[in-house]
Every structure is written in C-alpha cells, then in structure tokens.
C-alpha cells in the first residue's frame, strides 16, 4: 500500500530542542521567594526577635516546615515536566505529612480553649493569608512556565503540587514579618493560606499546562 507520509520529509523538518533543566527552574523559584521576602520586610518590617539575632524557636520550626513543604512539593511539581518510566518521587508526601503536624497540634490546643491569640488577631491573620497568597502567586509563575515547556502526564496533580508549594513558600516569605508564635494562630491562618493556594493551583494550573 502507498504510504500517506514521507518519512524523509518528516525527519528533515525536525529541529533541535533545548533540554529542560530543573535546576534553572529551582533557582528561578527561590529568586522569586527571596524577592517576595525582601519586599515584605521592606514594606512591613522584620520580626523583632530576628532583628535582634535571637529568633524564637517557633519561628524556626514554622519556617523550616514551610520550606520543607514548599521545597518538597515544588521539586515534585517541577519534576513532572519531564516524566520518565520509574520516576515516582514521594518527597511531597513526606513534606505534607510533616507540615500537617502544625494544624494537627493547633487543633488539639484549640480544643482546650486556648484560642485567644488566633481570634483576637483576625485582621493580622487575614493579612497573613493575603500576603502569603500574593507571594505564592508570584512563586507559581516559574513553576508553571517550566511545566508548560514540559509534558506533565497528570495536570491535576501538577496543579495541586504547584499550589501547595507556592503557598508554602509564599507563607515562608511572609513569616519573616509575622510576629506571632502561637500554635493555634499559625495552624489556622498559615494552613488557610496554603489551602487557598492549593485550591487555586488545582483550578487554574491544569488549564495552563495541558498539552
């Protein structure tokens, strides 16, 4: 039978494509996080204890968990741009499990009635949500661009991971200003900030990266 295509002509039309490099995307993400943190500190100020060089242990714990959450989920999301057989990264599951300890602890403390700080500072909590979400939005841009260049096989999961990662990193940037160390405050408002970014990522990102 006569073939309907010319293989030689198809080969002649091929053009070389630059390989995707996840390291470039990672540097871009952390550059955005650094910029967001700088803008927040310049506009709203640095935590007093950090300025004095004596950070509260809760600040260190919160920042470490947010970095773990953002970094683990961000790595998993960016890796999805270049799928391959047998590559089943599970870092994001461990990062989410570790970060979930904070809202879980907050729930236990709240059940004892210690919710004064979280409820009395709702205006600051809303600021936390807004600025963390804005930082997360900016952080999501290089992730989405990397995913658009690649071929993620599960756009929905990529959306969730991008949202959680950007929310965690955006909340980390805002945390350099946030003066509260109360576990209920952190468990409530920071969890809401990450949750909002996660839902937004699931709803928006798949439409931007589907191929």
C-alpha positions in Angstrom: 0.0 0.0 0.0 1.1 3.5 -0.7 2.0 5.3 2.5 0.4 8.7 3.3 3.5 10.3 4.6 7.1 10.8 3.6 9.4 9.7 6.4 12.4 11.5 5.0 10.5 14.8 4.7 9.4 14.4 8.3 12.9 13.9 9.5 14.1 16.9 7.5 11.6 19.1 9.4 12.9 18.2 12.8 14.7 20.9 14.8 16.8 20.5 17.9 15.2 21.5 21.2 17.0 22.6 24.4 16.6 20.0 27.2 14.7 21.0 30.2 16.9 21.8 33.2 15.1 21.6 36.6 18.0 23.5 38.2 17.2 26.6 36.3 13.6 26.5 37.4 14.6 25.9 41.0 16.9 28.9 41.0 14.1 31.0 39.5 11.6 29.9 42.2 13.9 30.7 45.0 14.8 34.0 43.4 11.1 34.9 43.4 10.8 33.8 47.1 13.8 36.0 48.0 12.3 39.0 46.2 8.9 38.4 47.9 10.6 38.2 51.3 12.6 41.3 50.7 9.5 43.3 49.6 7.5 42.1 52.6 10.4 43.0 55.0 10.9 46.4 53.4 7.2 47.3 53.5 6.1 45.7 56.8 9.3 45.2 58.8 11.3 42.3 60.1 10.3 40.3 63.2 11.9 42.0 66.3 13.5 38.8 67.6 15.1 38.1 64.2 16.4 41.6 64.0 18.0 41.1 67.5 19.6 37.8 66.3 17.6 35.8 68.9 14.8 34.1 66.9 12.0 32.3 68.8 12.1 28.5 68.4 8.5 28.5 67.0 9.7 30.9 64.2 12.5 28.5 63.3 10.1 25.5 63.4 7.5 27.2 61.3 10.0 28.5 58.8 11.6 25.1 58.5 8.3 23.3 57.9 7.2 25.8 55.3 10.5 25.5 53.5 10.2 21.7 53.6 6.6 21.8 52.4 7.4 24.3 49.6 10.6 22.6 48.6 9.3 19.0 48.6 6.2 19.8 46.7 7.9 22.2 44.4 10.6 19.6 43.4 7.9 17.1 42.7 5.9 19.6 40.6 8.9 20.6 38.5 10.0 17.0 38.0 6.6 16.3 36.4 7.7 18.5 33.5 10.0 15.6 32.4 8.1 12.4 33.1 10.0 9.1 32.8 9.4 5.4 33.4 10.1 4.5 37.0 10.4 8.1 38.4 8.0 8.1 41.3 9.2 10.8 43.6 7.5 10.7 47.0 9.1 13.7 48.7 5.9 15.7 48.5 4.0 13.1 50.6 6.6 13.3 53.4 6.7 17.1 53.2 2.9 17.3 53.5 2.9 14.8 56.4 5.5 16.8 58.3 3.7 20.1 57.7 0.4 18.6 58.8 1.7 18.3 62.3 1.2 22.0 62.9 -2.5 22.2 62.1 -3.0 18.9 64.0 -1.3 20.3 67.1 -3.2 23.6 66.7 -6.5 21.6 66.7 -5.5 19.8 69.9 -4.6 23.1 71.6 -7.8 24.8 70.4 -9.9 22.0 71.9 -8.5 23.0 75.3 -9.9 26.6 74.7 -6.6 28.4 74.1 -7.7 30.3 71.0 -7.4 33.9 72.3 -4.4 34.9 70.2 -5.8 33.5 66.9 -9.3 35.0 67.4 -8.1 38.4 68.7 -5.8 39.0 65.8 -8.0 38.1 62.9 -7.0 41.3 61.0 -3.4 40.2 61.1 -4.5 36.7 60.2 -6.2 38.0 57.1 -3.0 39.9 56.2 -1.1 36.6 56.6 -3.5 35.0 54.1 -3.4 37.8 51.5 0.3 38.4 51.5 1.2 34.7 51.6 -1.2 34.1 48.6 0.4 37.0 46.7 3.8 35.7 47.4 2.6 32.2 46.4 1.1 33.6 43.1 4.5 35.1 42.2 6.3 31.9 43.1 4.0 29.8 41.0 4.9 31.6 37.8 8.3 30.0 37.2 6.8 26.6 38.1 4.0 27.0 35.6 6.4 28.1 32.9 8.6 25.0 33.5 5.5 22.8 33.3 4.3 24.4 30.1 7.7 23.7 28.5 7.4 20.0 29.5 4.8 17.3 29.3 3.3 16.6 32.6 1.1 13.4 32.4 -1.1 14.4 35.3 -2.0 18.1 35.1 -4.4 17.8 38.0 -1.7 16.5 40.4 0.7 19.1 39.0 -1.8 21.8 39.9 -2.2 20.6 43.4 1.6 20.4 43.9 2.2 23.8 42.4 -0.4 25.3 44.6 0.8 23.7 47.8 4.4 24.5 47.0 3.8 28.1 46.1 1.6 28.6 49.2 4.2 27.2 51.5 7.0 29.3 50.0 4.8 32.4 50.0 3.9 31.8 53.6 7.6 31.4 54.4 8.3 34.8 52.9 5.6 36.5 55.0 6.7 34.6 58.1 9.8 36.8 58.2 7.5 39.6 59.3 4.7 37.8 61.2 5.3 38.4 64.9 3.0 35.6 66.3 4.3 32.4 67.8 1.0 30.9 69.0 0.5 27.5 67.6 -3.3 28.0 67.0 -2.7 31.2 65.1 -0.1 29.5 62.9 -2.1 26.3 62.5 -5.2 28.3 61.5 -4.0 31.2 59.3 -1.0 29.6 57.7 -2.9 26.5 56.9 -5.7 28.6 55.3 -3.1 30.5 53.2 -1.6 27.2 51.9 -5.0 25.7 51.4 -6.2 28.7 49.3 -3.1 28.5 47.1 -3.6 24.7 46.7 -7.2 25.0 45.6 -6.3 27.9 43.2 -3.5 25.8 41.8 -5.8 22.8 41.2 -8.3 25.0 39.4 -6.0 27.2 37.3 -2.7 25.4 36.6 -4.1 22.3 34.7 -5.7 24.7 32.2 -2.4 26.4 31.6 -0.2 23.4 31.2 -2.5 20.9 29.4 -1.0 19.6 26.1 
